[in-house]
Amino acid sequence: MADPVVINVGPSSQTQSFTIHLDQRPPSWTDLAVYAPTLPGLVVALFGLWVAHKFAAMRDRRKEILELRESTKDALMEAEEACVAAWITPQGADRQAAVLDAKSKLQTLGTRSLSG
């Protein structure tokens, strides 16, 4: 970098021009001034990642709750249908199989609702 500098010493003296050459020192990786301009961007980026993580976690939780609700609803419908089928089946071997099927569906419903 070279900029001319004019220095006036007194009212009767002549104007003299000096050129000052400053050599830039190479930045060192340990110099904090090298990293200082990046700190605001780094803080904003980290905050943005944290916010994105929180939103993703909330979305995943809502999705899991919805899936559990749908799974429980389907199991309840299957158990209800099996119970109705067992109730209206006439006595005999078919009714015993229908009752065992209904019991199995009710147990499945209980394990699905407890596993979440």
N, C-alpha and C positions, 0 to 999 in steps of 0.2 A: 504494500500500500504506500503510495507516494503522493503527498499533497503539498503544494507550495505554501509556505508560511511567510507572511510579511511582518517584519519587526521594525518599529520606529522607536529609536532610542531617545531622541530629543527633538526640539523644534528646528534646530539648525542642522541636524545630521541628515545624511542622505538615506533614502529607503533602500534596504537590502533584502533580498529574497533568499530564504533558506529552504531547502528541500530535506525533509526528514523521512528516512526510510525505516520502517518498523518491520522486522521479520516476525511473522506469526510463529509461535511455538506450536509444535504438533500436539494435538490433544492426547492426553494419556487416558487409558481406560479407567484409572483410579480417580480421575478428576471429576468431581461431582457437577461441575458446571457443564460438562458434556451431556449429562443425563437430566439436568434441571428442566429443559423445555419439554421433555416427554412426561414428566410427572403428572400434570393435569390430565393429559390424555389417558395415562395409565389408570388413574383414579376413576375416571369416568368409565373406562372399559371394564374395570373390575366391578364397579357398582352395577353396570348394565348386565354383566354376567350373573351377578347375585340376584337381580330382579328377575331375569329370565329363568333362573333355576327355581325361584319361588313360584313363579307362574306355572312352570312345567310340573312342579310337585303338586300344586293345587289341581291342575288339570288331570294328572294321573290319579289322584285320590278320588276326584269326582267320577272318573271313568271306572275305577275299581268298584265304587259304590253302586254305580249304574249296572255293571256286569253282575254283581252279587244280587242286586234287586231282581234283575231279569232271570237269573238262575234260580233264585228262590221262588219267583212267581211261576216259572215253568214246572219246578218240582211240586209246587202246591197244586197246580192244575192236574198234573199226572196223578198225584196222591188222591185228589178229590174224585177223579174219574175212576180210579181203582177202587175206592171205597164205595162209590155208588154202584159199580159193577158187582162188588162183593155183596152189597146189601140186597140187590134185586135178583141175584142168582138163587135159584131154588136149592134146597138142601141136598147135599150129596158131595161127591168127589170134586165136582166143578166149583162148588162154593168154597170148599176148603182151599183149593188152589187160588181162587180169587181173594180170599181173606189173607193168605200168605203173600200174595202179590201186593195187596193194599198195605200190609204191615211193612213189607220191604220198601215200598214207595214212601211211607211215613218216616221210616228210619233214614232213608236217603234225604228227605226233606230236613230232618233234624241235623244230620251231619253237614249238609250244605249251609244251613243257617248258622251253625256253630263254627264252621271252618273259616269264616271271614273275619 
